[in-house]
């Protein structure tokens, strides 16, 4: 079902988190649950995956993650601030030690000069205060490719933030 590299990445996260007793949550917009799906494809994931939030709408970000509407109004749904707030909200509203969040424009429509198709903001947060952010500009490579590239980056960030622990 998954490209081999994503399955390997997800397997490494499940194995590493299981050894350390870490739990993970996801907060996803443009990927619509693909990160959680990649993780739960791996046998043993029930020991690691706490929950996934698919917060496609701004209303869902506010209701499910306790997100501040002012941040959305000021910076927009696709922004560094929103990705960070989503990751931190996912940690607060779950039993997870770490969370990863993504928000972006997968296309083919929805882009602008300031926020083109392929722009994705990702954040990983830890209950310990750890925080990572990446702004990715994958380009107009097709909706599915943007979403898969985002899953790869998100999994990489989860591994990175957990290794500091």
Residue pairs with C-beta under 8 A, 6 or more apart in sequence:
1 41
2 10
2 38
2 41
3 148
5 152
6 38
6 148
6 151
6 152
6 155
7 38
7 41
7 42
9 38
9 152
9 155
9 156
9 159
10 38
10 39
10 41
10 42
10 155
11 42
12 159
13 24
13 39
13 48
13 155
13 158
13 159
13 162
14 39
14 42
14 44
14 45
14 47
14 48
15 44
16 22
16 159
16 162
16 163
17 23
17 24
17 48
17 98
17 162
18 44
18 47
18 48
20 162
20 165
22 48
22 97
22 98
22 162
22 165
23 48
23 49
23 50
23 94
23 95
23 96
23 97
23 98
24 39
24 48
24 49
24 50
24 96
24 97
24 98
24 99
24 100
24 158
25 49
25 50
25 51
25 52
25 53
25 90
25 91
25 94
25 95
25 96
25 98
25 99
26 33
26 35
26 36
26 39
26 51
26 52
26 53
26 90
26 99
26 100
26 101
26 154
27 52
27 53
27 55
27 65
27 86
27 87
27 89
27 90
27 99
27 100
27 101
27 102
28 34
28 35
28 36
28 52
28 53
28 54
28 55
28 101
28 102
29 54
29 55
29 56
29 61
29 77
29 86
29 101
29 102
29 103
29 104
30 102
30 103
30 104
30 105
30 106
30 120
30 146
30 147
30 150
31 102
31 147
31 150
31 151
31 154
32 54
32 56
32 147
33 52
33 54
34 147
34 148
34 150
34 151
35 52
35 100
35 102
35 150
35 151
35 154
35 155
36 49
36 51
36 52
38 151
38 155
39 45
39 48
39 49
39 155
40 46
40 49
50 94
50 95
50 96
51 94
51 95
51 96
53 60
53 64
53 65
53 86
53 90
53 93
54 60
55 61
55 64
55 65
55 67
55 86
58 69
58 72
58 77
61 67
61 72
61 77
61 82
61 85
61 86
61 89
62 68
62 69
62 72
64 89
64 93
65 85
65 86
65 89
65 90
65 92
65 93
66 89
66 92
66 93
67 82
67 85
67 86
67 89
68 85
71 79
71 81
71 82
71 85
72 82
74 81
75 81
75 82
76 82
76 115
77 103
78 103
78 104
78 105
78 115
78 119
78 120
78 121
79 103
79 121
80 121
80 123
80 133
80 135
82 103
82 121
83 101
83 102
83 103
83 121
83 122
83 123
83 133
84 101
84 123
84 125
84 131
84 133
86 101
86 102
86 103
86 123
87 99
87 100
87 101
87 123
87 124
87 125
87 131
88 99
88 123
88 125
88 131
89 101
90 96
90 99
90 100
90 101
90 125
91 97
91 98
91 99
91 125
91 126
91 127
96 127
97 126
97 127
97 128
97 162
97 165
98 124
98 125
98 126
98 127
98 130
98 158
98 161
98 162
99 124
99 125
100 122
100 123
100 124
100 154
100 155
100 157
100 158
101 122
101 123
101 124
101 125
102 120
102 121
102 122
102 150
102 154
103 120
103 121
104 118
104 119
104 120
104 121
104 136
104 146
104 150
105 111
105 115
105 116
105 117
105 118
105 119
105 120
105 146
106 117
106 118
106 120
106 143
106 146
106 147
106 150
107 117
107 118
107 140
107 142
107 143
107 146
108 117
108 140
108 142
108 143
109 117
110 117
111 117
111 118
111 119
111 140
116 137
116 139
116 140
117 139
117 140
117 146
118 136
118 137
118 138
118 139
118 140
118 141
118 146
119 135
119 136
119 137
119 138
120 135
120 136
120 138
120 146
120 149
120 150
120 153
121 133
121 134
121 135
121 136
122 133
122 134
122 135
122 136
122 150
122 153
122 154
122 157
123 131
123 132
123 133
123 134
123 157
124 130
124 131
124 132
124 154
124 157
124 158
124 160
124 161
125 131
125 132
125 161
126 161
126 162
126 165
128 165
130 161
130 164
130 165
132 157
132 160
132 161
134 153
134 157
136 149
136 150
136 153
138 145
138 146
138 149
138 150
141 149
